[in-house]
């Protein structure tokens, strides 16, 4: 049993809580560097992710009818030889430093251990949670719990009102819009290109449909594909939340996933695709474009993005801890 305080109640989240959750994100976005505000429909979609059960994997903390904190545990499908669990959470700025965040993390870690124990897998596990690098309070909560820094990430932004970098389409390739008929081919290309990337999901068709091409924030009209004959060589997938703005309140679009398959790497495909997409985003009226990148990305993506006109605006740290493989039942 977790202790949140005598005047607080806690229970699993439901889709009916999405408007209150949206209000919580609006409050945190105003004070947290790199924070994002989401709409109720986007958060209801979050509760319906395949493999996620809000009845067991989410918790809302309420003071009266007001949602003051949330915690979620997601098991992430990966191709790595371990099971991965992502912890997400938020506490309303007016209710911080009262022990709610610590109690939420305790619940999340307990839930993760139960999930891992009941997984039926013989693999070890890994639990992680991310924080802004300047969030000392969150850092303390995670480190006191024994979760140490393991990975660093950058948010980058590009000013679309300034002259944009141009790059030629590599010889033999053509660029095309992201047609619905290409969805499965792009999924397979994504699985291939991100197979060696830390923490990337092993996206099966259901996961791909819900979180990528079927998501309410997917911008098919801005996404682009690179073809060599009838084969996909690379892609840029764009996403735009209903309330997505940067720290200065400027609208932005995210280049959420950028990939080039191995046979076409080091030929300028990524640079040309990014230049093409940024021009389309600018023409659509967006003043800013953003993306996230792993500081240890093995393909050298950080340099590609910097040359395309992006600069780092926020740094994030993932804290993690290992879980041993579940004990196998003994036989008599």
Secondary structure, 3 states (H helix, E strand, C coil): CCCCCCCCEEECCCHHHHHHHHHHHHHHHHHCCCCCCCCHHHHHHHCCCCCCCHHHHEEEEEECCEEEEEEEEEEECCCCCCEEEEEEEEECHHHCCCCHHHHHHHHHHHHHHHHHHCCCCCCCEEEEEEEECCCHHHHHHHHHCCCEEEEEEEEEEEECCCCCCCCCCCCCCEEEECCHHHHHHHHHHHHHHCCCCCCCCCCCHHHHHHHHHCCCCECCCCCEEEEECCEEEEEEEEECCCCCECCCCCEEEEEEEEEECHHHCCCCHHHHHHHHHHHHHHHCCCCEEEEEEECCCCCCHHHHHHHCCCEEEEEEEEEEEEECCCCCCCCC
